Amino acid sequence: MDIVLKSLASAIATAIILIIAKFSGPKMAGAIGGIPIIFAISYVLLTMNDKSLSRQFLIGGIYGAIGAILFSLILIWLNVQFIKTHWLNFAIAYVLCFLFALVLVYFTNK
């Protein structure tokens, strides 16, 4: 049941961002969606007396923020180098950042 509530909270956050995009435009939605939602969820978990889980969740959020910055930099570089393949550039940047996050979590859990 716990995972259902967490998924529901994530879905509500995504819905709010999409509503903002509809009425305020993509720039505003991107700015708000760029704020790591994970930090808000971590705060909720902290207040629910599960400090060990919330700490790990917060650390994961920090890794995700680092990955998002890396994703942006890689995507910008790829789009400058290979302008005609922007969808392929997106996929490559996404996969590289996903792998970066996996490696980061793997090596910091030892």
N, C-alpha and C positions, 0 to 999 in steps of 0.2 A: 504494500500500500504506500510505503514511503516513496518509492520510485515514481508512482503515479502522481503523487502530489508535487514532486519536484519537476516532473515533466509538464504538469499543468501550469506551474509557475513559469516555466520557460516558454510555453506556448502563449501565455498571456503577455509576457514581455515582448515576444515576437509580434503578436497582434498589435500591441501598442505602437511599436516601431512602424509597422505597415500602415496603420491609420495615420500616423504623423506624416509618412511619405505621401499618402494620398492628399492630405489637406495642406501640408506645409512645403512639400517638394522633397526631392531626393537628397538635396544637400543637407537639410535639417535632419532627415531620417538617418543619413549616413553619420552625421555628427553624434546623434544620440545613440544609434546602434553601435558606433565605434567604442562607446564606453563599455568596458567589459561588464556584462550583466553578472558574470560570475562573482564579482565583488559584492554585489547586492545580495545574491543568494548566500554567499559566505557570511554576511552580516546576520541574515536571518537565522542561519544555522548556529552562529555564535550565541544568539539570544535564546536558542532552544536547548541549551546546556549540552550540546554535543561538540565540545571544543576540539577534540582530536580530528573529527571528520571535517569540521569547518576549517581548521588550519590546513589540512591537505587540499581542500577545495580552493582555498585562497592561494596557496602555492601554485596549484594548477592554473588558476586565473592569471597569476603573474607570468607563468610560462606561456599561456595563451596570448597575453599582451605582447610579450617579446616576439612570439611567432607572428602576430599580426603586423608588427612593425617590420619584421624581416620579410613577410609576404609583400607588403607595399613596396619595399625597396627592390626586391627581386622582380616584381611585376613591372615597375617603372623601368628598370634596366632592360628587361626583356622587350618591352614595348618600344624602347628607343632603338634597340638593336634589330628587332624583327617586327616592324610595324604592321605588316600584312597578316600576321598570324596571331592576332590578339586573343582569340579564344584558346588557341594552343598555349600561348604564353600564360594565360590564366590557369590552365590545368597544370602546367609545369610548376608554376609558382606555388600553387595549392599543394601539390604532392610534395614538393621540397619542404615546405613549412610544416606539413603534417609529419613528415619523416623527422624533421628537426625537433618537433615537440615530443615524438616518441623516443628519440635518442636522449633528449634532455631528461625526460622522466626516468628512463631506464638507468642512466648513469648517476642520477641523483638519489636513486632508491637503494643503492648498494651500501 
